[in-house]
């Protein structure tokens, strides 16, 4: 069927990553190794998943690139910013997520990926202290320097399109302030006035990306694009934005298991979640202000799935707690525990225990790939503003809270949204309804 209204994925796609740590280097290394035929992109929906299109005699199951024109992995060019100056090769070796034997075959390519100086404010991530940092007089100067970086990267690498992906650390929590964050003019005025309290560095990256024609993806729980002023900029520039926070381990499990409880009409007394993590992300989250940003993101999942107003007998006053503990010996091998206290027939109590020994960056890398390819697709399809169909990949999906909209956190509803969007962009009928 004809792909209606989508520009072809011609030319090079530049993926500019904020951060050159474990997630970024695992993502880059995996793509480069896949291009050489030396590994498989396991976990990537865009590379493996098949969607049903048509019904009855017309029914068939197609991969995403058979429905819509996705960028080819061979056309991707990587760049990055980081507070540390080490190349992607050095950083990948230092992160110790991948074995040296899985890095060495693409060493030459990784060594050429050298981070540009980061737009960084130590107050937003006190546990980081790298010196590969821009000297910015104001937040507006920060924006201008980042825009210059994007333009230069595009020209030097002859990219026809750019996507900017945040894979850096969690910033301290920035509460939404209507006087600064609701109108684009107010946001710009705050940037020019160097309002460092309300303007996080991540907001400067997002503003710069959108201003330079690049979709922006927020892979951490930072406030960044989750504000009306950024939605206004995305509408103005006709570009897609997505966020926030890669859904990889514990929250993936939570968004998939909570629907089992609700669908089976079982009750919930409490859900206690705890994690240990030892990489740079764990170090940053060991700072209480940074953890609070993550906590807000992780806590939001249950509340939109197990709703007391829908089932007061089952979900009134349940206790939900999330903890993350920095534990250096585990490095990138995150472990999560969930203790779920449920009740059934006649109120009799039961328990569910989930212990997920996961690899944070191994789970995040395919999410990065899918978000970049699908954001690029959305831009070429003329979709702009909040991309709700990408909620499947995100812990705390963006939504218009100013009009009382709730995020969809149910994994299976998110998957239906994803498939419907792909169908629509491919010229097929979107035929899975969400109640």
Secondary structure, 3 states (H helix, E strand, C coil): CCCCCCCCCCCEEEEEEECCCHHHHHHHHHHHHHHCCCCCCCCCHHHHCEEEECCHHHCEEEEHHHHCCCCCHHHEEEEEEECCCCEHHHHHHHHCCCCHHHCHHHHHHHHCCECEEECCCHHHCCCCCCCCECCCCCHHHHHHHHHHHHHHHHHHCCEEEEEEEECCCCCCCCCCCHHHHCCHHHHHHHHHCCCCCCCCHHHHHHHHHHHCCCEEEECCCCCCCCCHHHHHHHHHHCCEEEECCECCCHHHHHHHHHHHHHHCCCEEEEEEEEEEECCHHHHHHCCHHHHHHHHHHHHHHHHCCCCCCCCHHHHCCCEEEEEEEECHHHCCCCEEEEEEEEECHHHCEEEEEEEEECCHHHHHHHHHHHHHHHHHHHHHCCCCEECHHHHHHECCCCCCHHHCCCCCCCHHHHHHHHHHHHHHHCCCCCCCCCC
